[in-house]
Amino acid sequence: MKLLEDRIRRDGKIFEGDVLKVDSFVNHQIDVGFISELGKEFYRLFGDCGINKILTIEASGIGIACLVAAHFNVPVVFAKKSKSINISADVYSSKVESYTHGKTYDVIVSREFLGKGDKVLIIDDFLAKGSALKGLISLAKDAGAEVVGAGIIIEKAYQGGGDYIRNEMGVRVESLARVASMSVAGGVVFCD
Amino acid sequence: MKLLEDRIRRDGKIFEGDVLKVDSFVNHQIDVGFISELGKEFYRLFGDCGINKILTIEASGIGIACLVAAHFNVPVVFAKKSKSINISADVYSSKVESYTHGKTYDVIVSREFLGKGDKVLIIDDFLAKGSALKGLISLAKDAGAEVVGAGIIIEKAYQGGGDYIRNEMGVRVESLARVASMSVAGGVVFCD
């Protein structure tokens, strides 16, 4: 999506250690009008799929998911990160590895809010190795929900998570910007 | 606000230990259309105050703040919870006590996203003793921003945090539902 690629080129910041910061408009300060435009694009892509619920993960997914959901006119459910060892029987849970923070945590969703008959679109800001997305897919499937697809703002395509989920797990993944490579010196190169 | 009070009476759940759960429409599953209606009410209350930024705190404030901000056409900045002992020089920080989780944590906002000239509306889901709100007000003032007011969905008025912030700190606080008392047996009683 050109609008997004241009914005990443303009306002994204690259740091050593494979870090692309977009915290001026995506995940610390949120440019609400801009993210709503991305929501419109997700609706163009998934609007005819019968989606009745949007699933995301705290914290940075929540705002984006809400602005996307406004176009679909459906509720958002956000998975919570939990450090508790005992997972209650009232929730579905899944393990997610955070490469940024170097640890594994459980994500949980109350059984009340996800179940059979739900047609779910998963929304998140980033997709790299795909650990969070795999966790959410697994959790939704445990709940008996159908995962219609995933809508991602920025995919680091060179990390392979997106293609694994598309090809090995058979889940439709639509990323509005796909990064082919990036470096502090050379900036961001998008796929295609 | 009658719409909200009716919804709390219908879908809110009271548990021992002074717990009012509204996670079916506010802070786990988010009823996006309904929260957007609350956003319209906040815009009616604060729309003529020259607000250029909405400030909230992760995680449950973020979705609400984004849906409110869509009416104001301004960006959201969300304060992040941090457990790190060393707070970087690039951020404003403040301490917040969580009574629910029984611990104190730092909340931080990057200096890039808050500063002199900003007229800020703080948005959050709950106000009880007011620790999170006091922390956000203090952080915004450190940044040199003007706190125009705070918009809260549910205030537990009997805990006194809201009145302290109104009367002792001189900040305008508008809560769409003010709980006078509640109990498992008696349900929720609203103020007025």
Chai-1 contact restraints between the chains, C-beta under 6 A:
chainA,res_idxA,chainB,res_idxB,connection_type,confidence,min_distance_angstrom,max_distance_angstrom,comment,restraint_id
A,H28,B,S110,contact,1.0,0.0,6.0,A-B,restraint_1
A,Q29,B,P75,contact,1.0,0.0,6.0,A-B,restraint_2
A,Q29,B,V77,contact,1.0,0.0,6.0,A-B,restraint_3
A,Q29,B,F113,contact,1.0,0.0,6.0,A-B,restraint_4
A,I30,B,V76,contact,1.0,0.0,6.0,A-B,restraint_5
A,D31,B,P75,contact,1.0,0.0,6.0,A-B,restraint_6
A,V32,B,C66,contact,1.0,0.0,6.0,A-B,restraint_7
A,V32,B,A69,contact,1.0,0.0,6.0,A-B,restraint_8
A,V32,B,A70,contact,1.0,0.0,6.0,A-B,restraint_9
A,V32,B,V76,contact,1.0,0.0,6.0,A-B,restraint_10
A,E58,B,A59,contact,1.0,0.0,6.0,A-B,restraint_11
A,A59,B,E58,contact,1.0,0.0,6.0,A-B,restraint_12
A,A59,B,A59,contact,1.0,0.0,6.0,A-B,restraint_13
A,I62,B,I62,contact,1.0,0.0,6.0,A-B,restraint_14
A,I62,B,G63,contact,1.0,0.0,6.0,A-B,restraint_15
A,G63,B,I62,contact,1.0,0.0,6.0,A-B,restraint_16
A,G63,B,G63,contact,1.0,0.0,6.0,A-B,restraint_17
A,G63,B,C66,contact,1.0,0.0,6.0,A-B,restraint_18
A,C66,B,V32,contact,1.0,0.0,6.0,A-B,restraint_19
A,C66,B,G63,contact,1.0,0.0,6.0,A-B,restraint_20
A,C66,B,C66,contact,1.0,0.0,6.0,A-B,restraint_21
A,C66,B,L67,contact,1.0,0.0,6.0,A-B,restraint_22
A,L67,B,C66,contact,1.0,0.0,6.0,A-B,restraint_23
A,A69,B,V32,contact,1.0,0.0,6.0,A-B,restraint_24
A,A70,B,V32,contact,1.0,0.0,6.0,A-B,restraint_25
A,P75,B,Q29,contact,1.0,0.0,6.0,A-B,restraint_26
A,P75,B,D31,contact,1.0,0.0,6.0,A-B,restraint_27
A,V76,B,I30,contact,1.0,0.0,6.0,A-B,restraint_28
A,V77,B,Q29,contact,1.0,0.0,6.0,A-B,restraint_29
A,S110,B,H28,contact,1.0,0.0,6.0,A-B,restraint_30
A,F113,B,Q29,contact,1.0,0.0,6.0,A-B,restraint_31
